[in-house]
Amino acid sequence: MKALVLAGGSGTRLRPITHTSAKQLVPVANKPVLFYGLEAIAAAGIKDVGIVVGDNAREISDAVGDGSKFGLDITYIPQSAPLGLAHAVLVSRDYLGDDDFTMYLGDNFVVGGIEGPIEAFRAHRPDAHLLLTHVSDPRGFGVAELDASGRVRGLEEKPAHPKSDLALVGVYLFSPAIHEAVRAVTPSWRGELEITHAVQWLIDEGRDVRSSRITGYWKDTGNVTDMLEVNRLVLEAVEPRCDGVVENSEIIGRVRIEEGAVVRNARVVGPVVIGAGTVVTDSYVGPFTSIAEECLVEDSELEFSIVLRGASISGVRRIEASLIGRHVQVTPAPPVPHAHRLVLGDHSRAQISS
């Protein structure tokens, strides 16, 4: 079995961060979200991985390399434009050949791995196997409808009136039958070749399409709120460690301080990760915060946030629930004179709070 990892999307919901950085490389607990997916694929015993890339190809390849650090053999597959998940399968035809494969969306985060679904796929070898999860509002997802036996009866893409609350997780398992399906479908109203349409084609053709429900946690890290939530979840399991320098500071709970980092005259309440070479002075860093490498936090308060490489935060009273990009500078606004300009008629009375 091979793996096909999709890393060519533009990440419009994470702008402006993704104007200058691939969304799959935005870090969660100081590790790019894409790396968690690659590690899950390696843990499932898959070695051959094709990564579909677009305009961000250079950045992705610089970060991932040849895959050896993950125990993988990586091949990069160019996609001219993000024209849909089924289009990604279409352009990967030569690489995939006639092998079974798992398709993994590079900005998805699945806790618990994918070994179980892969074992089930190998045991029964249907034409397609979908991972599903219950969601509170299915209207923003691909939604699956199951028959009485649990097989997939129908799929809808972002339906206004969903027939179930079972959303498609960004992990799919396919036999070579999917190649005929992606050639058979036409672009949707979005101008994309939808993988839901291709799987629906398999269903309509009487092919075997099965599913399983993930028992762990899943998130599409496509927006800031979800990114912060995944960061919170990963930090819950951080192991406390100090490879840096701590001076005259209070360190509480699970805090990881990387090599070369300096924490001075500060209070840090975990779970927190402070990256290599980062300096935190005269500041408070609160729970569920990850600060990347070579950052500066001085005379400031920071909590429930992600700070990317090279950013500096100086003299800011309070920052929370924030995503701060690479080499950003955050400082206090200059003081503004406080004055009142009045035009009052004769015999007026005015009350002004000072």
N, C-alpha and C positions, 0 to 999 in steps of 0.2 A: 504494500500500500504506500502511496505517496501522499504528500500534503500540498495543498495550494493555499497560500496565505495572501490575502488581498490587502495591499498597502498602497494603493494608488489614489485613494480619495483625497479631495481637497480640504475637508474639514471645515466647512463654512460655519458650523455652529460653534466652533472654538476660535473664531476670529476675534481679535486680531492676532492671537498667538500663532495661528496657522498661516498667516501671511508670510512668515519667515521660518517656520518649522513644521515638519510633517506631523500630523496629528497623532500618528502611531508612535512617535518618539517623545511625546510629552510624558514626563516621568511621573510615576506613582511610587511613593516612598523612595524617590531618587533612582528609580529604574524605569526605562521606557516601557510603556504598556505593551508594545509589540514583543518585548523580550519574554513577558509572562506567557504569551501564546506559544512562542517558539519553545520555551521550556516544557510546556504542557504536551506539545507534539513529540518532543524528544522522550519525555517520560512515558508516552504511549508506545514507544518502540518504533516510531517512524523515523527514518533517516533522510530520505530524499524529499526535499522541500523546494517548491517553486514559489517565488515571491513576485506577485504582480505589482509593478511599479509604474508610476506616471511621471509627472514633472519633478517629483521628489526623489527620483531614482538614485541620484548621487548621494543624497543625504542618508537614505535608507541603506545603501550598500556600504557607505563609510561606517555606519553604526553596527551593522550586522556582519559584514565581511563575508568570508566563505562559509560561515556557519560552524566552523570547527570548535569555537568556544562553547557552542551549545551541543556538540556532538552530532551536528547535522551537515549534510552536503547541500548547499544552497545554489539554486539557479535563479537568475533574475529574468523576468518575463516582461517586456515593455508593453504598455497599453497606451494607445494614442490619446485617449480621453476616458474619463470615468463614465462609461456608457452602460453601466448595470452589471450586476453580479453574473448574469448569464453570459454577458459579453466577455467577462474575465475568463470564464471557462472556455469560451470560443477561441480566444487568442492563445490559450494555453494548450490547445489540442495536441500539438506536436510533442510538447514536453510530457503530457500525461499519458499519451499513447493509449493502450488498452488496459491500463492498470486501474484498480479501484483507488479512490482517493478521498481524503477529508478536505473540505474547504473551510477555512478558518478566517474570519474577518479580523484584520490586524488591530483594530481598535476595540475589540471585545475582551471582556475579562470574565473568566469562568473559574470559580473556586471549586476544587474537587477533581480537576483534571477531566480528561476525555477517554481514559482507558476503558471504562465501563461501556459506553456507547460503541466504541470500536470493537470490543469483544463481542457485543451483541450483533453488530453488523457482520463480522467475520463468521459467526455461528450460523446465521440465517441467510446472509448475502442477498438482501432485497435489492431492488434497483435504486432505491434511495432510502435513507434513514435520516429523519429530522430530529433535532433536539428542541424541546418545547419547555416553556415555563409559564406558570400562571402570572398574569399581570393585572393590575387594578384598572387600567384604561388601555384596552387593546387597540384603540383606533390609530395609534401611531406606529403599529407594527404589522408585519406579516402575520396572519392569524390562521390557525389550522382548525378544521372541523374533523372530528373522528367519528368512525362508525361504532357499532356496539362491540366489535371485537378489538377496538383500539387502533385499527389501521386508519390512515389518513384518507378521508373522503373528499376533502376540498380545501383549497387555500384561497385567501383573499389578501390583497396588499393594501394596508391602511384603510380598512373598511369604515364607512360612516356608521354602519349598524352591524357590529361584529356578531358572528354566530357562536363564538366561544370566547373564553378569556385566555386561550392558549397561544402565546406568542412564539414565533420562531426565534430561537437563540442563534447567534451568528456562527454556528458550527453545523456543517452538513456532511453527510457521508454518501458517496455516490459510486455506483458501478459505471462501466463505460456507456451504459444506456443513456446517460445524461447528455452525451454528445449529440445524439440524434435529436433530443428534446430541445437543446439550445439552438440548433439549426432550424427548428420548426417554428419557433415563436417569432413574433414581430414586436417592434418597439411599443411600449406603453405610452400613455398620454404624457409621461415625463420624458419621452424620447429615449428611454432606456430599455434594454433587454432584461426583464425581471426574472430572477431565479424562481420566484413563486409561479410564474406562468409556465416555465419549463417543467417544474415538478407537477403542476396541474396537467400538463400535456401527458406526462407519464401516467397519471391517474386515469385520465380520459382514455388512454390506450390500453387500460387494464393491467398496467404494470404494478409490481409490488412496492408500495411505498409505506414504510413503517415509521414509528416514532418512539421516543422515550422522553420522559420528563426528568430534567436535571433536579437533583436534590440539594445541590449547593447553591451558592450565590452567583448571579450573573448580572453584568451591567454592560451596556453599550456606552463607552466613555466619550460619546460624541459631543457632550456639552459640559460646561464648567461645573454645574451642580453634580452631575454624575461622576465627573473626575474627582471632585473633592470627596464624594462619598466612597469611592473605591480607595482613595488615598487613606481615608479614615479606617476602612476595613483592613487594609494591609498593615497599617501601623499598629493595629490591635495585637498583631502577632510579633512585633519587633522585639528582638532580644537586646537587653541593655548591654552596652559595651562602650568603653572609652579608650580610643586610640589617640586622642588628641590631648590638649592641655586644658585643664580646668583650674581657674584661680579665683578664690574668694567668691564662689558661686554656690547656689543651692540647686542640686539636681534631684528631681523627684520622679519616681516611677521609671517606666521603660524608655530610656533615652539612649540612642546610639550616636556617638560622636566619632566621626571618621578621622583617619590619620591626618595630621597637620591642621586640624581645626582648633580654634582657641575660643574658650568661653570664659569671660572675665567679668566680675562684678554683675552677675546675671542670675536670673531665676528661670529654670527650665523645668516644665511640668510635662511629663510624657503622657502618651507615646509621641516621641519626636525623633526625627533623624536630622542630623546636622552634617553636611557633606564635607569632604576633604578640603582643607585650605580656607574654610569659612571662618569668619571672626564675628563673634557675638559679644558685645560689651554693653554694660549699663542698661540691660534690656530684660524684658520678660518674653519668653517664648512658651506658649500654651499648648495644650493637647492637640493632637491630630495635625501637626505641622511638619512638613518636610522642607528643608532648606538645602538646596543643591550645592555644588562645589563652587569655591572661590566667591562666596557672597559676603556681604557686610551688613550686619544688623547692629545699629548703635543707638542708644537712648530712645528705644522704641518698644512697642508692645505688639505682639503678633500671635495669632491663634487660628486654628482650623484653616490653614492655608497651604498653598504650594508655591515655593519660590524657586525659580529656575536659575541656572548657572550664571554667575557673574553679576547678579542683581545687588543693589545696595538700598538699604532702608535706614534713613537717618533722621532722628528727631521727630518721629511720628508717634502720636499718642496711642493710637489703637488701629490695628488692621485685623480683620477677620473675614472668613469665608471668601478668600481672594486667591486668584491665580496670577502670579506676577512673572512676566516673561524674562528672557535672558537679557542680561546687561541693562535692565531697567534701573532708573534712579528715582527713588521715592523720597521726597523731602517735604517739610512743612511749607504751606503757602506763605508768602510775605504778609506781614501784618497790614490790615486795612484800617485807615483812620475811622473812628466811630464819630459820626456827627449827625445832627438833625438840621434840615433846612426848612424853615417855617415862613409862612406868610399868614399873619394873624390880623384879623380885623380889630377895631377898637373894642375895648371892654371884654375881649375874649379871655377864656381860661383854658390852659393846656396842661395836661399831665403827661410827663415823660418818664418812663422807667429808665434808670441809669444802670 
